[in-house]
Amino acid sequence: MAVPMPTGARAIGAVSFMVLGWLIANAYVANMPFDQAVGYLRELTAVIGFFSGWIVMGNSVGRGYFGAAGSGWKTMIVIVFWALLGFSVWEMLIISTKLRYDGPMEAAVDVFAIMLKRSQILFSVDCLAVFFVGGAIGGMLTEYAARRWP
């Protein structure tokens, strides 16, 4: 399989969605309960945003600015999904070291229950604003870069 060449659109998409990953993690942390540790949530979400911007948004250019806004939202969905999945698996592993599960299937199912519980914070106003406004702007910036540097 041929590896696609780096382009200006991929670079701008990677950087802009890395920043958006950082911003949505900051909005998420602001709404978290005080007894939860943040850890490397911001940094790891920014890394997920970098790769999602490079892969997902970088392949979605060339459809106009309205299509780019939709592709930006799609990229934000990918960032949020992988961040929630990764941190839910991590939390499940922490819980499993305390021997709270009866078997591996219960632990695997609990990952999705943890994801559902953690995703409720994303429906706050500031998280939704970063998601919709930031995703659209990030997509349009990537589209502009694709037109400017073909």
Backbone torsions as a table, in degrees:
resi	resn	phi	psi	omega
1	MET	NA	134.5	-179.1
2	ALA	-77.6	137.5	178.1
3	VAL	-88.7	126.3	-179.5
4	PRO	-67.8	144.7	-179.4
5	MET	-72.1	149.0	174.0
6	PRO	-66.1	138.7	178.4
7	THR	-127.2	169.9	176.3
8	GLY	-64.2	-35.7	179.1
9	ALA	-65.7	-40.6	177.6
10	ARG	-64.2	-41.3	-179.1
11	ALA	-66.1	-45.7	179.0
12	ILE	-66.2	-39.7	177.1
13	GLY	-62.3	-41.7	-179.6
14	ALA	-65.2	-45.4	-177.6
15	VAL	-70.3	-43.2	-177.5
16	SER	-67.6	-38.3	179.4
17	PHE	-80.5	-18.5	169.7
18	MET	-66.9	-43.6	177.1
19	VAL	-64.5	-41.6	178.7
20	LEU	-66.5	-34.6	173.9
21	GLY	-62.5	-41.3	176.8
22	TRP	-63.8	-43.3	-177.5
23	LEU	-67.8	-41.0	180.0
24	ILE	-70.5	-31.2	175.1
25	ALA	-68.2	-37.9	176.3
26	ASN	-64.6	-41.4	177.5
27	ALA	-65.9	-35.4	177.9
28	TYR	-66.8	-44.8	-178.4
29	VAL	-64.2	-35.0	-180.0
30	ALA	-64.1	-23.9	-179.2
31	ASN	-104.8	3.3	178.5
32	MET	-74.3	152.6	173.0
33	PRO	-62.8	152.9	-174.8
34	PHE	-69.4	-21.7	-176.4
35	ASP	-85.9	1.0	180.0
36	GLN	-98.0	139.4	178.0
37	ALA	-81.7	142.0	-178.7
38	VAL	-86.6	-44.8	179.8
39	GLY	63.5	-133.8	-178.2
40	TYR	-100.1	32.3	-177.4
41	LEU	-59.7	-47.1	-177.9
42	ARG	-64.9	-46.3	-175.7
43	GLU	-66.9	-44.2	-178.6
44	LEU	-70.2	-34.4	175.7
45	THR	-68.1	-34.0	175.1
46	ALA	-65.9	-39.1	177.2
47	VAL	-65.2	-42.3	176.1
48	ILE	-61.8	-39.9	177.2
49	GLY	-63.9	-37.1	178.3
50	PHE	-61.9	-51.3	-178.1
51	PHE	-69.6	-34.0	177.0
52	SER	-68.1	-40.0	177.2
53	GLY	-64.7	-38.8	179.6
54	TRP	-68.3	-47.6	-173.3
55	ILE	-84.3	-54.6	-172.4
56	VAL	-76.0	-55.3	-176.9
57	MET	-72.9	-34.4	179.3
58	GLY	-63.2	-27.9	177.5
59	ASN	-89.2	-5.7	-173.3
60	SER	-106.5	16.5	-178.1
61	VAL	-86.9	162.4	176.6
62	GLY	96.9	14.4	-178.7
63	ARG	-113.5	13.0	-178.0
64	GLY	91.2	170.6	-175.5
65	TYR	-72.9	-34.5	177.1
66	PHE	-69.1	-39.7	174.9
67	GLY	-64.8	-34.0	178.3
68	ALA	-67.7	-35.4	176.7
69	ALA	-64.3	-42.0	176.6
70	GLY	-65.0	-38.7	177.2
71	SER	-68.1	-32.2	175.3
72	GLY	-65.4	-39.7	176.2
73	TRP	-66.3	-38.8	177.5
74	LYS	-61.9	-40.8	179.2
75	THR	-66.5	-37.8	176.8
76	MET	-65.5	-36.7	176.2
77	ILE	-62.3	-41.3	179.3
78	VAL	-63.9	-43.2	179.6
79	ILE	-61.0	-49.2	-177.4
80	VAL	-64.4	-41.6	-179.5
81	PHE	-62.0	-50.6	-177.0
82	TRP	-68.3	-33.6	177.1
83	ALA	-67.2	-45.9	178.3
84	LEU	-62.8	-42.4	-179.8
85	LEU	-64.3	-45.7	-178.8
86	GLY	-63.0	-45.9	-179.0
87	PHE	-73.7	-27.3	175.1
88	SER	-70.9	-39.0	175.5
89	VAL	-63.7	-41.5	178.3
90	TRP	-61.5	-43.9	179.2
91	GLU	-65.6	-37.9	176.8
92	MET	-63.2	-39.6	177.8
93	LEU	-64.6	-38.4	176.7
94	ILE	-63.3	-44.8	179.7
95	ILE	-65.8	-37.5	-177.4
96	SER	-70.0	-26.3	176.6
97	THR	-70.2	-17.2	176.0
98	LYS	-91.6	7.7	177.0
99	LEU	58.0	45.4	-179.8
100	ARG	-92.5	-9.8	-178.8
101	TYR	-104.0	148.1	178.0
102	ASP	-82.3	-22.2	-179.9
103	GLY	-167.3	175.5	-177.3
104	PRO	-68.0	-29.7	-179.9
105	MET	-69.1	-38.0	177.2
106	GLU	-64.5	-37.7	178.0
107	ALA	-67.3	-41.1	179.8
108	ALA	-66.2	-38.9	178.2
109	VAL	-69.1	-33.9	-179.1
110	ASP	-67.5	-23.7	176.5
111	VAL	-57.6	-44.3	-178.0
112	PHE	-73.6	-30.0	174.2
113	ALA	-67.5	-38.9	177.0
114	ILE	-66.2	-41.2	177.5
115	MET	-59.4	-43.9	-179.9
116	LEU	-64.3	-41.4	179.7
117	LYS	-66.4	-42.2	-178.5
118	ARG	-74.1	-23.4	-177.0
119	SER	-76.8	-13.7	-179.6
120	GLN	-64.9	-28.0	178.5
121	ILE	-66.6	-26.7	-177.1
122	LEU	-68.4	-12.2	-179.9
123	PHE	-90.2	15.6	173.4
124	SER	-77.6	161.7	-174.8
125	VAL	-63.8	-42.8	-177.4
126	ASP	-70.3	-35.4	175.6
127	CYS	-66.6	-42.0	178.8
128	LEU	-66.5	-35.5	178.0
129	ALA	-65.3	-44.8	177.6
130	VAL	-63.6	-40.6	-178.4
131	PHE	-62.1	-55.2	-173.6
132	PHE	-77.9	-50.8	-177.8
133	VAL	-70.1	-47.4	-179.4
134	GLY	-64.9	-41.2	178.2
135	GLY	-62.1	-41.6	179.2
136	ALA	-67.1	-43.4	179.8
137	ILE	-66.1	-42.8	178.0
138	GLY	-62.0	-39.6	177.4
139	GLY	-66.4	-41.4	179.4
140	MET	-69.0	-35.4	175.1
141	LEU	-63.5	-40.1	178.6
142	THR	-67.0	-40.1	177.3
143	GLU	-64.5	-40.6	177.5
144	TYR	-62.3	-41.5	178.3
145	ALA	-65.1	-35.4	178.4
146	ALA	-67.5	-34.1	178.0
147	ARG	-78.5	-32.9	-177.5
148	ARG	-77.4	-41.8	-179.3
149	TRP	-122.2	83.0	-175.2
150	PRO	-68.8	NA	NA
